Amino acid sequence: MKKLFLILCIVLQTKSFSQDKPGRAFFTGNINFVLGVNENYNLFQQDDDESLIIPTAIFARIGFGYEFKKRVAISFNSGYDYHWNYAVSAIPAFGSLQFNLWRNGDDIFFIDTSYGKMFRMSKNYADGNYYGLGLGYQIAGENRWNTVIRFDLHRKGIIGFKNNRLDSFSIGIGFSFF
């Protein structure tokens, strides 16, 4: 009888823990836009045809990762960054660590940090480091597709710029597929 009870307890415990999935793999992508202040804008000139805020860069990113127990996720990403006001194009390759601050069902508010290497496509500047810090909101979608809205601070280590870096703040929209 004790053996039957022990076997029953083990089966029930195994069954109850198998319902809680330890993690899941995902695929992600996003497009970020950087807005900057127009240096040619004159504040009190009426027929200027210039805007105060103008787009200055675009970033396209794609990556894959793994989410651990719906709280922490790591991912490996790459993409293409183009700052047209500086004629700088780069390919960042970086790892990200995401921490989910708040969950409402399958909707997630998160913070993430990134670190990696930035490869230059031209000989004008040397390769450098890439750093990122961001906040985002993932909105649960149908099936396994989710919409992601993000605000990110990017720092690219480029010798020749002020303080040997190029900083930018971006607004992005993307997806995640689990």
N, C-alpha and C positions, 0 to 999 in steps of 0.2 A: 504494500500500500504506500509506503514511504517513497519507493522508487517511482511509482506512478504519479504521486503528487509532485515529486521533484521534476520529472519529465514534463508534466503539465505546466509547472511554473516556468521552466526554461522555454517551452514553446510559446507561452503567452508573453513572456518578456521579449523574446526575439520578434514576435509578431508586432508588439507595440512599438519597438524601436525601429522596425523596418518601415513604418508609416512616416517617420520623420526623416526626410532625405537630408543627407549631410551637406550637399552642395550641388551645383550645376554649372555646366559650361555655357558660355555665351559668346556671341559675335556682336561687335558694335561698330558704329560709324557716325561721323558728324561733320558738319560744315560750320565754321565759325567766321564771323565778320568782325573786323576791327574798325571802329569809328574814331576819327581824330579831328582836331581843330584845324580849320583851313587857315594857313598862314597868310593867304592873299585876301582874306576877308577884311573889309573896312566897315567898322561898326556903324558909322553914321552916314554912309553913302547909300542913297536910295536906288539908283539904277545900276547896281553892282552886278546883278545876275550871279552872285556867288552865295554859297551857303556857308554858315558858320561851322557846321558839322559835316564832314565828308568821309566816305569809306576810304581806308588806307591799306587794308590787307585782307586776304582771304586764306583760310586754312582748311584743308580737307584731310580727315583722319579716318583710319580704319584699324581695327584690332580684334583680338580675341582674348578671352580670359576665363576665370573661374570664380564663382561666388560661393563663399563658405557660410553655411547656415544662415543665409539671408541677412547677414550683417556686414561682412567684410568681403571685398572682391579684389583680385589682382588681375591686371591685364597687360598685354604687350601690344604696342601700337606703332604705327608708322603713318606717314602721310606726306603732304606737300604744303609748304607755306610760301606765300608770295606777298611781299610788301612792295607795292608798286611805287610808292613815293620815295623809296630808297633803292629800287631795282634790286632787291634782295630776294632770292629764292633759295629755299633750303628743304632738305628732307630730314625731318626728325625721326629718330627711332628711340622709343622710351618705354619704360615700365611705369604703371600707375597702381596706386593703392587707393581703394575707395572704401569709405566707411559710411554706412547707412545710419544717419542720425535719427530719422523718423520714418515710420511706415504707417500707411493707412490702407489696409488691404494689400493690394499689389502696387500701389503708388509709393514712391520712395523719394525722400529728400536726402541728399547725400553731399559729402565733401570728399574731394580727392586731391592727391598730390602726385606729381610726375617727376621723373628724373631720367635723363638719357643723354644721347649724343645727337648733335645736329651736323649733318653733312651738307656742305656747300656744293652747289652745282656749277660754280664758276671759280676761277682762280683769284677773284678780287679780294676775297676774305678767306681766312683759314677756317677749318672745321672747329666747332666749339661745343659747349655743353648746352643742354636744354633743361629748363626747370618749368614746372607748372603747378598752379594751385587753383582749384575751382570749386564752385557750388553748383549743384544741379538738382533737377526734379524729373523723375522718371514717371511717366503717366502710363498706366497699364492699358494695353490695347487688346484687340481680339487675337485669339490664338496665342502665339508666343512672341508677337511683335509689340514693342513698347516705344513710345515717343519720349525723347529726352531733350530737355531745355537746359542750357548750361551758361554760366558766366565764369570766365577763366582769366587768370593772370598768367601771361607767358613771359619767360625771360630766356633770351638766347644770348649766349656768350659769343660775341663777335668782336674781335680786335679791330679797332679803327673807329668804333662808335663811341659816343660819350660814355665814360666809365667802362668801356669795352663790353657793352651789352646793349641789346635792343629789347626794351620792355613794351608790352602791349596788353591791353584789356580787351577781351572779345566776348561777343554774344553768339551763341551757337544753337543749332537745332540738329538733332540726330535720331538715331534709333538704337535699340538693343534687341537682339533676337536670342531667346533662350531655347 
